[in-house]
């Protein structure tokens, strides 16, 4: 019979400012209750101190989390439950992470006065890559902020007059032969495939201003095919859903980049809708360009999902399914 190892531990953390501590705890201590749920620890609040009880490793992890969140809250950052989850996830991935570098890195302030910041280590790397490189590929599952953050960076660059225009492109591969059966002219037919780009745009700039910029041609939202034959100078160009480009389309897009321009290409290689005989332009581009100086590739995982918590679980479940299918396939070949 093995002797039971005692790993229980208690830590007390003192905080200097009671108002900042209240912001950290949240309304009716909702943030404290959430942290208990996330880390299987017991938290007790007395005065300006929080006691943490539980197994030693989770206790030390939550001590680190509370201290860093307190510093962030003290600098005016409004903590929401989702932020607590993102912070916990980031520190679980790497305990040495400085949360201030992530959460206090303001990318853009939307028309609703909502501050847009990275929420994970990969998102921070992505933002830094866009700032320092003229061509960046963001690859990963849905809900990881690839397109949204790229859009925020583009609008910020436009308003700061770092670029003169924004071009947003998306392949309409899902349409295929069905395009001719849709009602309306070509613009009306492809508009449903561009809707996600419009949604992100209108979330950041009020509708009237965004519409005026689109009318003037300062912001362009168009199918990828409309990029052919053009050279885009002083532009911030975003290609969304790039996994559904063919090799020829990807080459065409990448060679549109002119002087003073940036390009961000986003996609999810697990969601390719091309015919099976077609090679994804995104997959091929990574193989060809991943060692090219000046081009950055940033990969996201389910850890970076910033949608409903269930989305992360759905992605993880399907990843496990894909792994089993690959193993079964290899076993059958063997």
C-alpha positions as a Markdown table, in Angstrom:
| # | Residue | x | y | z |
|---|---|---|---|---|
| 1 | Unk | 0.0 | 0.0 | 0.0 |
| 2 | Unk | 1.4 | 3.3 | -1.1 |
| 3 | Unk | 1.8 | 6.1 | 1.4 |
| 4 | Unk | -0.4 | 9.1 | 0.6 |
| 5 | Unk | 1.6 | 12.2 | -0.3 |
| 6 | Unk | 0.4 | 15.4 | 1.2 |
| 7 | Unk | 0.4 | 18.2 | -1.4 |
| 8 | Unk | -2.1 | 20.6 | 0.2 |
| 9 | Unk | -0.9 | 24.2 | 0.4 |
| 10 | Unk | -2.2 | 27.6 | 1.5 |
| 11 | Unk | -0.9 | 31.0 | 0.3 |
| 12 | Unk | -2.0 | 34.4 | 1.4 |
| 13 | Unk | -1.6 | 37.3 | -1.0 |
| 14 | Unk | -1.9 | 40.9 | 0.3 |
| 15 | Unk | -3.0 | 43.7 | -2.0 |
| 16 | Unk | -2.4 | 47.4 | -1.3 |
| 17 | Unk | -5.3 | 49.1 | -3.0 |
| 18 | Unk | -8.8 | 48.1 | -2.0 |
| 19 | Unk | -10.5 | 49.6 | -5.1 |
| 20 | Unk | -8.2 | 47.7 | -7.5 |
| 21 | Unk | -8.9 | 44.6 | -5.5 |
| 22 | Unk | -12.6 | 45.1 | -5.8 |
| 23 | Unk | -12.2 | 45.4 | -9.6 |
| 24 | Unk | -10.1 | 42.2 | -9.6 |
| 25 | Unk | -12.7 | 40.3 | -7.6 |
| 26 | Unk | -15.5 | 41.5 | -9.9 |
| 27 | Unk | -19.1 | 42.2 | -9.1 |
| 28 | Unk | -20.3 | 39.9 | -6.3 |
| 29 | Unk | -16.9 | 38.3 | -6.4 |
| 30 | Unk | -17.8 | 36.7 | -9.8 |
| 31 | Unk | -14.1 | 36.6 | -10.9 |
| 32 | Unk | -13.1 | 34.8 | -7.7 |
| 33 | Unk | -15.8 | 32.2 | -8.2 |
| 34 | Unk | -14.7 | 31.7 | -11.8 |
| 35 | Unk | -11.0 | 31.2 | -10.8 |
| 36 | Unk | -12.1 | 28.6 | -8.2 |
| 37 | Unk | -13.9 | 26.8 | -11.0 |
| 38 | Unk | -11.0 | 27.0 | -13.4 |
| 39 | Unk | -8.2 | 25.8 | -11.0 |
| 40 | Unk | -9.9 | 23.7 | -8.4 |
| 41 | Unk | -8.7 | 25.9 | -5.5 |
| 42 | Unk | -10.5 | 27.6 | -2.6 |
| 43 | Unk | -10.2 | 31.4 | -2.4 |
| 44 | Unk | -11.1 | 33.4 | 0.7 |
| 45 | Unk | -11.2 | 37.2 | 0.9 |
| 46 | Unk | -10.6 | 39.0 | 4.1 |
| 47 | Unk | -9.8 | 42.7 | 4.0 |
| 48 | Unk | -7.2 | 43.4 | 1.4 |
| 49 | Unk | -6.0 | 39.8 | 1.3 |
| 50 | Unk | -6.9 | 36.7 | -0.6 |
| 51 | Unk | -6.0 | 33.2 | 0.7 |
| 52 | Unk | -5.5 | 30.4 | -1.7 |
| 53 | Unk | -5.9 | 26.8 | -0.6 |
| 54 | Unk | -5.5 | 23.6 | -2.6 |
| 55 | Unk | -2.7 | 21.4 | -4.2 |
| 56 | Unk | 0.6 | 23.2 | -4.2 |
| 57 | Unk | 1.0 | 23.6 | -8.0 |
| 58 | Unk | -2.5 | 25.1 | -8.7 |
| 59 | Unk | -2.0 | 27.4 | -5.6 |
| 60 | Unk | 1.2 | 28.8 | -7.0 |
| 61 | Unk | -0.3 | 29.1 | -10.4 |
| 62 | Unk | -3.3 | 31.1 | -9.1 |
| 63 | Unk | -1.1 | 33.3 | -6.9 |
| 64 | Unk | 0.8 | 34.3 | -10.1 |
| 65 | Unk | -2.5 | 34.8 | -11.9 |
| 66 | Unk | -4.0 | 37.0 | -9.1 |
| 67 | Unk | -0.9 | 39.2 | -8.8 |
| 68 | Unk | -0.7 | 39.8 | -12.5 |
| 69 | Unk | -4.4 | 40.5 | -12.9 |
| 70 | Unk | -4.1 | 43.0 | -10.0 |
| 71 | Unk | -1.4 | 44.9 | -11.8 |
| 72 | Unk | -3.4 | 45.0 | -15.0 |
| 73 | Unk | -6.5 | 46.1 | -13.2 |
| 74 | Unk | -4.5 | 48.8 | -11.4 |
| 75 | Unk | -3.6 | 50.3 | -14.8 |
| 76 | Unk | -7.2 | 50.8 | -15.7 |
| 77 | Unk | -7.9 | 47.6 | -17.7 |
| 78 | Unk | -11.5 | 46.5 | -17.1 |
| 79 | Unk | -11.5 | 42.8 | -16.3 |
| 80 | Unk | -14.3 | 40.6 | -17.6 |
| 81 | Unk | -14.8 | 36.9 | -17.0 |
| 82 | Unk | -13.6 | 36.1 | -20.5 |
| 83 | Unk | -10.3 | 37.9 | -19.7 |
| 84 | Unk | -9.9 | 35.8 | -16.6 |
| 85 | Unk | -10.3 | 32.6 | -18.7 |
| 86 | Unk | -7.8 | 33.9 | -21.3 |
| 87 | Unk | -5.3 | 34.9 | -18.6 |
| 88 | Unk | -5.6 | 31.5 | -16.9 |
| 89 | Unk | -5.2 | 29.7 | -20.2 |
| 90 | Unk | -2.1 | 31.8 | -21.1 |
| 91 | Unk | -0.3 | 31.1 | -17.8 |
| 92 | Unk | -1.3 | 27.5 | -17.9 |
| 93 | Unk | 0.6 | 27.3 | -21.3 |
| 94 | Unk | 3.6 | 29.3 | -20.0 |
| 95 | Unk | 3.9 | 30.4 | -16.3 |
| 96 | Unk | 6.6 | 33.0 | -17.3 |
| 97 | Unk | 4.2 | 35.0 | -19.5 |
| 98 | Unk | 3.9 | 38.7 | -18.7 |
| 99 | Unk | 0.1 | 39.3 | -19.0 |
| 100 | Unk | 0.6 | 43.0 | -19.1 |
| 101 | Unk | 2.5 | 42.7 | -22.4 |
| 102 | Unk | -0.6 | 40.9 | -23.8 |
| 103 | Unk | -3.6 | 42.6 | -22.3 |
| 104 | Unk | -2.2 | 46.2 | -22.3 |
| 105 | Unk | -1.1 | 46.1 | -25.9 |
| 106 | Unk | -3.9 | 48.2 | -27.4 |
| 107 | Unk | -4.4 | 47.4 | -31.1 |
| 108 | Unk | -7.4 | 49.6 | -31.7 |
| 109 | Unk | -10.3 | 51.3 | -29.9 |
| 110 | Unk | -13.6 | 50.7 | -31.7 |
| 111 | Unk | -16.4 | 53.2 | -32.4 |
| 112 | Unk | -18.1 | 51.7 | -29.3 |
| 113 | Unk | -15.0 | 52.7 | -27.2 |
| 114 | Unk | -14.2 | 49.0 | -26.8 |
| 115 | Unk | -10.5 | 48.4 | -26.5 |
| 116 | Unk | -9.2 | 45.6 | -28.9 |
| 117 | Unk | -6.2 | 43.8 | -27.5 |
| 118 | Unk | -4.6 | 40.4 | -28.0 |
| 119 | Unk | -5.9 | 37.7 | -25.6 |
| 120 | Unk | -3.4 | 34.9 | -25.9 |
| 121 | Unk | 0.4 | 34.4 | -26.5 |
| 122 | Unk | -0.2 | 33.5 | -30.1 |
| 123 | Unk | -2.4 | 36.6 | -30.7 |
| 124 | Unk | 0.4 | 38.8 | -29.2 |
| 125 | Unk | 2.9 | 37.1 | -31.5 |
| 126 | Unk | 0.6 | 37.7 | -34.4 |
| 127 | Unk | 0.2 | 41.4 | -33.7 |
| 128 | Unk | 4.0 | 41.8 | -33.2 |
| 129 | Unk | 4.6 | 39.9 | -36.5 |
| 130 | Unk | 2.2 | 42.3 | -38.4 |
| 131 | Unk | 3.9 | 45.3 | -37.0 |
| 132 | Unk | 7.4 | 44.1 | -37.9 |
| 133 | Unk | 6.8 | 42.2 | -41.2 |
| 134 | Unk | 5.1 | 43.1 | -44.5 |
| 135 | Unk | 3.7 | 39.7 | -45.1 |
| 136 | Unk | 2.2 | 37.6 | -42.3 |
| 137 | Unk | 0.3 | 34.3 | -42.5 |
| 138 | Unk | -2.1 | 33.5 | -39.6 |
| 139 | Unk | -3.1 | 29.8 | -39.6 |
| 140 | Unk | -5.4 | 28.1 | -37.2 |
| 141 | Unk | -9.0 | 27.2 | -36.3 |
| 142 | Unk | -12.0 | 29.4 | -36.3 |
| 143 | Unk | -12.6 | 31.8 | -33.5 |
| 144 | Unk | -8.9 | 32.5 | -32.8 |
| 145 | Unk | -9.1 | 36.2 | -33.9 |
| 146 | Unk | -7.0 | 35.9 | -37.0 |
| 147 | Unk | -9.2 | 38.0 | -39.3 |
| 148 | Unk | -10.5 | 40.3 | -36.6 |
| 149 | Unk | -7.1 | 41.3 | -35.3 |
| 150 | Unk | -5.8 | 41.8 | -38.8 |
| 151 | Unk | -8.8 | 44.0 | -39.5 |
| 152 | Unk | -8.1 | 46.0 | -36.4 |
| 153 | Unk | -4.5 | 46.5 | -37.4 |
| 154 | Unk | -5.6 | 47.5 | -40.9 |
| 155 | Unk | -8.0 | 50.2 | -39.6 |
| 156 | Unk | -5.5 | 51.5 | -37.1 |
| 157 | Unk | -2.9 | 51.8 | -39.9 |
| 158 | Unk | -5.4 | 53.6 | -42.1 |
| 159 | Unk | -6.4 | 56.1 | -39.4 |
| 160 | Unk | -2.8 | 56.8 | -38.6 |
| 161 | Unk | -2.1 | 57.4 | -42.3 |
| 162 | Unk | 0.4 | 54.6 | -42.5 |
| 163 | Unk | -1.5 | 53.3 | -45.5 |
| 164 | Unk | -3.9 | 54.9 | -48.0 |
| 165 | Unk | -6.4 | 52.1 | -48.4 |
| 166 | Unk | -7.5 | 48.7 | -47.1 |
| 167 | Unk | -8.3 | 45.8 | -49.5 |
| 168 | Unk | -10.2 | 42.8 | -48.0 |
| 169 | Unk | -10.4 | 39.7 | -50.2 |
| 170 | Unk | -12.0 | 36.3 | -49.8 |
| 171 | Unk | -12.3 | 33.4 | -52.3 |
| 172 | Unk | -15.9 | 32.6 | -53.2 |
| 173 | Unk | -15.0 | 29.0 | -53.7 |
| 174 | Unk | -18.1 | 27.7 | -52.0 |
| 175 | Unk | -20.2 | 29.2 | -54.8 |
| 176 | Unk | -18.7 | 27.1 | -57.6 |
| 177 | Unk | -21.3 | 26.3 | -60.3 |
| 178 | Unk | -24.1 | 27.4 | -58.0 |
| 179 | Unk | -23.2 | 31.0 | -58.5 |
| 180 | Unk | -25.1 | 31.3 | -61.7 |
| 181 | Unk | -28.3 | 30.2 | -59.9 |
| 182 | Unk | -28.2 | 32.9 | -57.3 |
| 183 | Unk | -30.3 | 36.0 | -57.9 |
| 184 | Unk | -28.9 | 39.5 | -58.7 |
| 185 | Unk | -25.8 | 40.7 | -60.4 |
| 186 | Unk | -22.2 | 39.5 | -59.7 |
| 187 | Unk | -21.7 | 41.8 | -56.7 |
| 188 | Unk | -25.0 | 40.6 | -55.1 |
| 189 | Unk | -24.1 | 36.9 | -55.8 |
| 190 | Unk | -20.7 | 37.0 | -54.0 |
| 191 | Unk | -21.8 | 39.4 | -51.2 |
| 192 | Unk | -22.8 | 36.5 | -48.8 |
| 193 | Unk | -19.2 | 35.2 | -49.0 |
| 194 | Unk | -17.9 | 38.6 | -48.0 |
| 195 | Unk | -20.3 | 39.1 | -45.1 |
| 196 | Unk | -17.8 | 38.0 | -42.3 |
| 197 | Unk | -15.4 | 40.8 | -43.5 |
| 198 | Unk | -18.2 | 43.4 | -43.4 |
| 199 | Unk | -19.3 | 42.2 | -39.9 |
| 200 | Unk | -15.7 | 42.7 | -38.5 |
| 201 | Unk | -15.4 | 46.1 | -40.3 |
| 202 | Unk | -18.8 | 47.4 | -38.9 |
| 203 | Unk | -17.9 | 46.2 | -35.5 |
| 204 | Unk | -14.9 | 48.5 | -35.4 |
| 205 | Unk | -16.1 | 51.6 | -37.3 |
| 206 | Unk | -19.6 | 53.0 | -37.2 |
| 207 | Unk | -21.7 | 52.0 | -40.1 |
| 208 | Unk | -22.0 | 55.5 | -41.7 |
| 209 | Unk | -18.2 | 56.1 | -41.6 |
| 210 | Unk | -17.4 | 52.7 | -42.9 |
| 211 | Unk | -20.0 | 53.0 | -45.7 |
| 212 | Unk | -18.5 | 56.4 | -46.7 |
| 213 | Unk | -15.0 | 54.9 | -46.9 |
| 214 | Unk | -16.2 | 52.0 | -48.9 |
| 215 | Unk | -18.0 | 54.4 | -51.3 |
| 216 | Unk | -14.8 | 56.4 | -51.8 |
| 217 | Unk | -12.8 | 53.2 | -52.5 |
| 218 | Unk | -10.6 | 53.8 | -49.4 |
| 219 | Unk | -11.9 | 50.4 | -48.0 |
| 220 | Unk | -12.5 | 47.7 | -50.6 |
| 221 | Unk | -14.2 | 44.4 | -49.8 |
| 222 | Unk | -14.1 | 42.1 | -52.9 |
| 223 | Unk | -13.8 | 38.5 | -54.1 |
| 224 | Unk | -10.3 | 37.4 | -54.6 |
| 225 | Unk | -10.8 | 37.2 | -58.4 |
| 226 | Unk | -11.1 | 41.0 | -58.4 |
| 227 | Unk | -7.4 | 41.4 | -57.4 |
| 228 | Unk | -6.1 | 39.9 | -60.7 |
| 229 | Unk | -4.0 | 42.3 | -62.7 |
| 230 | Unk | -3.6 | 44.9 | -60.0 |
| 231 | Unk | -0.7 | 46.3 | -58.0 |
| 232 | Unk | -1.6 | 47.5 | -54.5 |
| 233 | Unk | 0.7 | 50.3 | -53.3 |
| 234 | Unk | 0.4 | 51.9 | -49.8 |
| 235 | Unk | -2.3 | 49.4 | -48.9 |
| 236 | Unk | -3.1 | 47.0 | -46.1 |
| 237 | Unk | -4.3 | 43.9 | -47.8 |
| 238 | Unk | -6.1 | 41.0 | -46.0 |
| 239 | Unk | -6.9 | 37.6 | -47.6 |
| 240 | Unk | -9.4 | 35.7 | -45.5 |
| 241 | Unk | -10.2 | 32.0 | -45.8 |
| 242 | Unk | -7.0 | 31.5 | -47.7 |
| 243 | Unk | -7.2 | 27.7 | -47.3 |
| 244 | Unk | -9.7 | 27.8 | -50.2 |
| 245 | Unk | -7.4 | 29.4 | -52.7 |
| 246 | Unk | -5.8 | 27.3 | -55.4 |
| 247 | Unk | -2.1 | 27.4 | -56.0 |
| 248 | Unk | -2.6 | 29.8 | -58.9 |
| 249 | Unk | -4.9 | 32.1 | -56.9 |
| 250 | Unk | -2.4 | 32.3 | -54.0 |
| 251 | Unk | 0.4 | 33.2 | -56.3 |
| 252 | Unk | -1.7 | 35.8 | -58.0 |
| 253 | Unk | -2.6 | 37.4 | -54.6 |
| 254 | Unk | 0.9 | 37.4 | -53.2 |
| 255 | Unk | 2.3 | 39.1 | -56.3 |
| 256 | Unk | -0.2 | 42.0 | -56.0 |
| 257 | Unk | 1.8 | 43.6 | -53.1 |
| 258 | Unk | 3.3 | 46.9 | -54.0 |
| 259 | Unk | 5.5 | 49.4 | -52.3 |
| 260 | Unk | 4.5 | 50.6 | -48.8 |
| 261 | Unk | 2.0 | 47.8 | -48.4 |
| 262 | Unk | 1.3 | 45.0 | -45.9 |
| 263 | Unk | -0.4 | 41.7 | -46.5 |
| 264 | Unk | -2.0 | 39.4 | -44.0 |
| 265 | Unk | -3.2 | 36.0 | -45.1 |
| 266 | Unk | -5.5 | 34.0 | -42.8 |
| 267 | Unk | -6.9 | 30.5 | -43.0 |
| 268 | Unk | -7.7 | 27.2 | -41.4 |
| 269 | Unk | -6.1 | 24.2 | -43.1 |
| 270 | Unk | -8.6 | 21.8 | -41.5 |
| 271 | Unk | -11.5 | 23.5 | -43.3 |
| 272 | Unk | -10.5 | 23.2 | -47.0 |
| 273 | Unk | -13.5 | 23.2 | -49.3 |
| 274 | Unk | -11.6 | 22.8 | -52.6 |
| 275 | Unk | -12.2 | 19.7 | -54.8 |
| 276 | Unk | -9.9 | 16.8 | -53.6 |
| 277 | Unk | -7.7 | 17.0 | -56.7 |
| 278 | Unk | -6.9 | 20.7 | -56.0 |
| 279 | Unk | -4.0 | 21.7 | -53.8 |
| 280 | Unk | -4.7 | 24.4 | -51.2 |
| 281 | Unk | -2.8 | 27.6 | -52.0 |
| 282 | Unk | -2.3 | 28.2 | -48.2 |
| 283 | Unk | -0.8 | 24.8 | -47.6 |
| 284 | Unk | 1.5 | 25.1 | -50.6 |
| 285 | Unk | 2.5 | 28.7 | -49.6 |
| 286 | Unk | 3.7 | 27.6 | -46.2 |
| 287 | Unk | 5.8 | 24.8 | -47.6 |
| 288 | Unk | 7.4 | 27.2 | -50.2 |
| 289 | Unk | 7.8 | 30.4 | -48.1 |
| 290 | Unk | 8.2 | 29.4 | -44.4 |
| 291 | Unk | 12.0 | 30.0 | -44.5 |
| 292 | Unk | 11.7 | 33.2 | -46.6 |
| 293 | Unk | 13.2 | 36.2 | -44.8 |
| 294 | Unk | 10.6 | 38.9 | -44.2 |
| 295 | Unk | 7.6 | 36.5 | -44.2 |
| 296 | Unk | 6.2 | 35.4 | -40.9 |
| 297 | Unk | 3.9 | 32.4 | -40.1 |
| 298 | Unk | 2.0 | 32.4 | -36.9 |
| 299 | Unk | 0.0 | 29.3 | -35.8 |
| 300 | Unk | -3.0 | 29.3 | -33.6 |
| 301 | Unk | -4.6 | 26.4 | -31.7 |
| 302 | Unk | -7.8 | 25.8 | -29.7 |
| 303 | Unk | -6.0 | 27.5 | -26.8 |
| 304 | Unk | -6.4 | 30.8 | -28.6 |
| 305 | Unk | -10.2 | 30.5 | -29.3 |
| 306 | Unk | -11.9 | 33.7 | -28.1 |
| 307 | Unk | -15.5 | 32.7 | -28.8 |
| 308 | Unk | -17.9 | 30.8 | -26.5 |
| 309 | Unk | -15.9 | 28.4 | -24.3 |
| 310 | Unk | -17.7 | 25.5 | -26.0 |
| 311 | Unk | -16.0 | 26.3 | -29.3 |
| 312 | Unk | -12.7 | 25.4 | -27.8 |
| 313 | Unk | -14.1 | 22.0 | -26.8 |
| 314 | Unk | -15.7 | 21.4 | -30.2 |
| 315 | Unk | -12.4 | 22.1 | -31.9 |
| 316 | Unk | -10.5 | 19.8 | -29.6 |
| 317 | Unk | -13.0 | 17.0 | -30.1 |
| 318 | Unk | -12.8 | 17.2 | -33.9 |
| 319 | Unk | -8.9 | 17.4 | -33.7 |
| 320 | Unk | -9.0 | 14.1 | -31.8 |
| 321 | Unk | -11.4 | 12.6 | -34.4 |
| 322 | Unk | -9.0 | 13.7 | -37.2 |
| 323 | Unk | -6.1 | 12.1 | -35.3 |
| 324 | Unk | -8.0 | 8.8 | -35.0 |
| 325 | Unk | -8.8 | 8.8 | -38.7 |
| 326 | Unk | -5.2 | 9.3 | -39.6 |
| 327 | Unk | -4.1 | 6.5 | -37.3 |
| 328 | Unk | -6.8 | 4.2 | -38.7 |
| 329 | Unk | -5.7 | 5.1 | -42.2 |
| 330 | Unk | -2.1 | 4.3 | -41.4 |
| 331 | Unk | -3.1 | 1.0 | -39.8 |
| 332 | Unk | -5.0 | -0.1 | -42.8 |
| 333 | Unk | -2.1 | 0.8 | -45.1 |
| 334 | Unk | 0.2 | -1.2 | -42.9 |
